[in-house]
Amino acid sequence: MKLELPAVIAQYFSADKKGNAHAIAECFTDDAIVVDEGNTYKGREAIRQWMANASTHYTYTVEPFSLTEEGGRTIVTSHLVGNFPGSPVDLRYLFRLEGDKIAELEIIP
């Protein structure tokens, strides 16, 4: 079954598959926040650098398989497989949207 993700979230995962850090950063508001692996990244440039670093250190694929809404956030659960410690793993991506952009993203196991 194919998930019907909100447009900007679909754009995020599409850009992630291509390893395009610039396209990922463009999915976010100017002052967006990403929390991943205990680190917080604030603003588009920090988010771009976070993704650029991740894509140079690891090779991976991500496949979203579940979509729910909870507390004003869109939660996408994805299967992540790659050359990183703990692979494979299912991660939850907690998105808070503002208009047609991502304002916050928290990634948790």
C-alpha positions in Angstrom: 0.0 0.0 0.0 1.4 3.4 -1.0 1.2 6.1 1.7 -0.4 9.4 0.8 2.2 11.7 2.5 1.6 15.4 2.8 3.4 17.1 -0.2 6.3 18.6 1.7 6.9 15.3 3.6 6.9 13.4 0.3 9.4 16.0 -1.0 11.6 15.5 2.1 11.8 11.7 1.6 12.3 12.0 -2.1 15.2 14.4 -1.6 16.6 12.1 1.1 16.6 9.1 -1.3 18.7 11.2 -3.7 21.0 12.4 -1.0 20.2 16.0 -2.0 20.9 18.1 1.2 20.0 21.4 -0.5 16.6 20.1 -1.6 16.0 18.7 1.9 16.8 22.1 3.5 14.3 23.8 1.1 11.5 21.7 2.6 12.0 23.6 5.9 11.0 27.0 7.2 13.8 29.5 7.7 13.9 28.9 11.4 13.1 25.2 11.5 14.4 22.8 14.1 15.6 19.2 13.6 16.4 16.9 16.5 18.3 13.7 15.6 20.5 11.4 17.6 20.5 13.9 20.6 21.6 16.8 18.4 19.5 19.9 17.6 19.9 21.8 14.3 18.4 25.2 13.9 17.8 27.0 10.6 18.0 25.8 7.0 21.8 26.1 6.7 22.3 23.9 9.8 19.8 21.4 8.5 21.5 21.3 5.1 24.9 20.6 6.8 23.3 17.9 9.0 22.0 16.1 6.0 25.1 16.6 3.9 27.2 15.1 6.7 24.8 12.1 7.1 24.9 11.4 3.4 28.7 11.5 3.2 29.2 9.2 6.3 26.5 6.6 5.5 24.8 4.9 2.6 21.2 4.1 3.4 17.7 3.6 2.0 14.6 4.8 3.8 11.1 3.5 3.2 8.1 5.1 4.9 5.5 2.5 5.8 3.1 4.1 8.4 1.5 7.5 8.7 -0.5 8.8 11.7 -1.4 12.2 13.2 -0.9 12.9 16.9 -0.8 16.1 18.9 -0.6 18.4 15.9 2.3 16.4 14.4 2.4 14.1 11.4 4.3 10.9 12.4 5.9 8.8 9.6 7.5 5.5 10.6 10.2 4.4 8.1 12.4 1.4 7.7 16.0 2.5 7.4 18.7 0.1 6.1 22.4 1.1 5.5 26.0 0.9 6.6 25.4 2.6 10.0 25.5 1.1 13.5 22.2 -0.6 14.4 21.0 -1.1 10.8 18.3 -2.0 10.0 16.1 0.1 12.2 12.5 1.5 12.1 12.5 5.2 12.9 9.7 7.6 13.7 9.8 11.0 12.0 7.7 13.5 13.9 6.9 16.4 11.6 5.2 19.7 12.6 4.2 21.6 9.5 3.7 25.4 9.0 1.8 26.0 5.8 3.7 24.1 3.1 7.0 23.8 5.0 8.4 21.7 7.8 8.8 23.8 11.0 10.1 20.9 13.2 11.3 17.4 12.8 12.3 15.0 15.5 13.7 11.6 14.5 13.4 8.8 17.2 13.8 5.1 17.3 
